[in-house]
Amino acid sequence: MKVSGKVFKYGDNVDTDVIIPARHLTSADPEHLKQHCMEDIDSSFAGNVKPGDIMVAGKNFGCGSSREHAPVAIKASGISLVIAADFARIFYRNAINTGLPIMECPEAAGRISNGDVVEADFETGVITDVTTGETFQAAAFPEFIGNLIAAGGLVEYTRKELGL
C-alpha cells in the first residue's frame, strides 16, 4: 500500500493534549474529534487538511496521556500517515489499534518540510519527498501490522477474522 499527500509538520514532544485537547473529549465520535485536532498548536489544521495528507513530527510524538482519542482524531481528519523521529510507546500502540499508519524515520522527520508532497510505501518502508526528490528508508510494516492497518484497526481486523 502506498500513500501520497501534502505535509503538515510539527516539532518534538507533541503530546496527546495538543493533538486533541481534553476540553473536546466530551465525545469519542471521530467526526467531533477531527474538528478540534491540533487546534492548540495549529488553529488552521482542521480547515486545511485534506484526505491523504501526511503529518511529520520530531521526537516523542504522542507523549502524554494514553487516550486513544489522539490517533482517532488524526485519522478522522484525513491524515493517511504520521512520520516521526520516534513515537511515545502508548501512542504507537494506540495508532496501530485504531488503524492509523505510522512510520519512524528520524532522517525523514528532520529533512521533510511543511508543505512538501511526500509518498510512502508501507511494504518497502521507502519514503519519498516528491518536492525535493530525496528518499528515506523506514522499517516496512510487518505483515501482521499491515493487515491490522489495512482492516482499519484491531477491532475491524478481529471482526473480519471472526466473520462478524
Backbone torsions as a table, in degrees:
resi	resn	phi	psi	omega
1	MET	NA	137.8	178.3
2	LYS	-123.7	149.2	174.4
3	VAL	-131.7	157.3	178.6
4	SER	-148.9	138.1	178.3
5	GLY	-174.8	174.1	177.6
6	LYS	-79.4	145.1	-175.1
7	VAL	-91.9	135.4	165.7
8	PHE	-110.2	115.7	-172.5
9	LYS	-109.2	138.7	179.4
10	TYR	-134.0	168.6	-175.1
11	GLY	-91.4	-153.0	-178.8
12	ASP	-81.6	157.1	171.3
13	ASN	56.8	40.7	174.0
14	VAL	-75.6	112.3	-174.4
15	ASP	-94.8	168.8	-175.7
16	THR	-64.8	-25.5	177.1
17	ASP	-72.5	-23.6	173.9
18	VAL	-82.6	-39.1	-179.7
19	ILE	-61.8	-48.3	175.2
20	ILE	-142.3	102.6	-177.4
21	PRO	-56.6	142.2	-176.2
22	ALA	-56.6	-30.0	-178.5
23	ARG	-65.2	-14.1	179.9
24	HIS	-103.9	12.3	-179.2
25	LEU	-89.7	26.3	176.7
26	THR	-75.2	-10.6	179.8
27	SER	-145.7	146.9	173.9
28	ALA	-97.9	5.5	-178.9
29	ASP	-66.7	120.4	-179.9
30	PRO	-55.0	-34.1	179.3
31	GLU	-64.3	-37.1	176.4
32	HIS	-71.1	-46.5	-175.5
33	LEU	-62.2	-39.7	-176.6
34	LYS	-64.4	-26.7	179.5
35	GLN	-67.8	-20.3	-175.3
36	HIS	-118.1	5.0	-179.1
37	CYS	-61.5	127.7	175.2
38	MET	67.0	9.1	-170.6
39	GLU	-63.2	-27.1	-179.4
40	ASP	-80.7	-16.5	178.5
41	ILE	-109.9	-23.3	-177.0
42	ASP	-153.1	88.8	-174.6
43	SER	-64.0	-16.6	-180.0
44	SER	-92.7	-6.4	-174.1
45	PHE	-55.5	-56.1	-174.4
46	ALA	-59.7	-31.7	-179.8
47	GLY	-83.6	-16.7	-175.8
48	ASN	-110.2	-21.2	-177.7
49	VAL	-67.5	141.5	178.7
50	LYS	-121.0	151.8	177.1
51	PRO	-54.5	130.3	179.6
52	GLY	100.1	-14.8	-179.9
53	ASP	-61.7	164.2	-172.7
54	ILE	-125.3	137.8	177.0
55	MET	-103.5	135.1	177.6
56	VAL	-125.6	137.3	-178.6
57	ALA	-146.7	171.1	-179.2
58	GLY	-85.2	-136.8	-175.3
59	LYS	-81.4	150.1	169.2
60	ASN	62.0	37.6	179.9
61	PHE	-65.1	133.9	177.4
62	GLY	84.6	18.7	177.5
63	CYS	-68.3	169.1	179.3
64	GLY	107.3	-140.0	-174.8
65	SER	-70.4	166.7	-175.9
66	SER	-93.6	13.4	-174.9
67	ARG	-63.8	136.9	175.9
68	GLU	-76.1	-10.8	-179.4
69	HIS	-58.1	-32.3	-176.1
70	ALA	-62.9	-56.1	177.8
71	PRO	-66.5	-29.5	176.6
72	VAL	-63.5	-43.9	179.6
73	ALA	-62.9	-43.5	179.5
74	ILE	-63.0	-48.4	-179.4
75	LYS	-62.5	-44.2	-178.6
76	ALA	-64.3	-27.9	-179.7
77	SER	-69.8	-16.5	179.9
78	GLY	113.0	-6.5	179.6
79	ILE	-62.0	129.3	-177.7
80	SER	-94.9	-13.2	-176.7
81	LEU	-166.1	141.8	169.4
82	VAL	-115.0	124.5	175.0
83	ILE	-109.1	129.6	177.4
84	ALA	-143.1	161.2	174.9
85	ALA	-60.4	-43.1	170.5
86	ASP	-164.3	165.6	-175.7
87	PHE	-119.7	148.0	168.1
88	ALA	-61.7	138.3	-172.6
89	ARG	-58.1	-43.4	-177.6
90	ILE	-67.6	-36.4	176.4
91	PHE	-65.5	-41.5	179.5
92	TYR	-54.6	-50.0	-178.5
93	ARG	-68.5	-41.2	178.5
94	ASN	-63.7	-36.6	177.7
95	ALA	-61.6	-47.2	178.7
96	ILE	-62.6	-44.7	-179.6
97	ASN	-60.1	-33.0	-178.5
98	THR	-95.4	-1.0	176.9
99	GLY	81.9	22.8	176.0
100	LEU	-91.8	114.4	179.2
101	PRO	-66.0	134.5	177.9
102	ILE	-135.9	148.2	176.5
103	MET	-138.2	133.5	174.4
104	GLU	-94.3	124.0	177.9
105	CYS	-160.0	92.7	-177.6
106	PRO	-56.1	-39.5	-178.7
107	GLU	-63.8	-46.6	178.9
108	ALA	-63.4	-43.6	-179.4
109	ALA	-60.6	-33.9	-179.5
110	GLY	-80.3	-27.8	-171.7
111	ARG	-104.6	-22.8	179.0
112	ILE	-75.7	139.4	-177.5
113	SER	-108.7	156.7	175.0
114	ASN	-56.5	133.7	178.8
115	GLY	89.2	-13.4	176.4
116	ASP	-63.1	157.4	171.5
117	VAL	-100.0	129.2	-175.9
118	VAL	-126.9	141.6	171.7
119	GLU	-116.6	146.0	177.0
120	ALA	-140.7	140.7	178.2
121	ASP	-111.4	113.5	-176.5
122	PHE	-67.6	-29.7	-177.0
123	GLU	-76.0	-33.0	-178.6
124	THR	-103.3	-20.0	-176.2
125	GLY	80.9	6.7	-179.0
126	VAL	-80.3	128.1	176.4
127	ILE	-113.2	126.9	179.9
128	THR	-119.8	123.7	171.9
129	ASP	-84.6	99.2	-176.5
130	VAL	-61.5	-33.4	-178.7
131	THR	-63.7	-42.8	-176.5
132	THR	-102.7	-17.4	-176.8
133	GLY	86.0	-1.7	179.6
134	GLU	-75.3	147.3	174.5
135	THR	-122.0	151.7	-178.2
136	PHE	-136.4	154.0	-179.6
137	GLN	-114.7	115.6	171.6
138	ALA	-106.2	169.8	174.6
139	ALA	-70.9	136.6	174.7
140	ALA	-71.3	154.9	176.4
141	PHE	-67.3	132.9	169.1
142	PRO	-61.2	153.8	-175.4
143	GLU	-53.5	-44.3	-178.0
144	PHE	-62.2	-44.4	179.1
145	ILE	-65.1	-42.0	176.4
146	GLY	-58.2	-40.6	178.4
147	ASN	-65.8	-39.9	177.4
148	LEU	-62.3	-46.5	-178.2
149	ILE	-66.5	-43.7	179.8
150	ALA	-61.5	-32.7	180.0
151	ALA	-77.3	-15.2	-178.4
152	GLY	101.3	9.5	177.8
153	GLY	123.9	178.0	-174.7
154	LEU	-62.6	-43.0	-178.4
155	VAL	-63.8	-48.1	-179.6
156	GLU	-66.1	-37.4	177.1
157	TYR	-61.1	-46.0	-179.3
158	THR	-63.7	-43.5	177.3
159	ARG	-58.1	-43.9	179.7
160	LYS	-62.4	-47.1	-179.1
161	GLU	-63.2	-34.0	-179.5
162	LEU	-88.7	-4.2	179.8
163	GLY	71.3	29.1	-178.8
164	LEU	-92.3	NA	NA
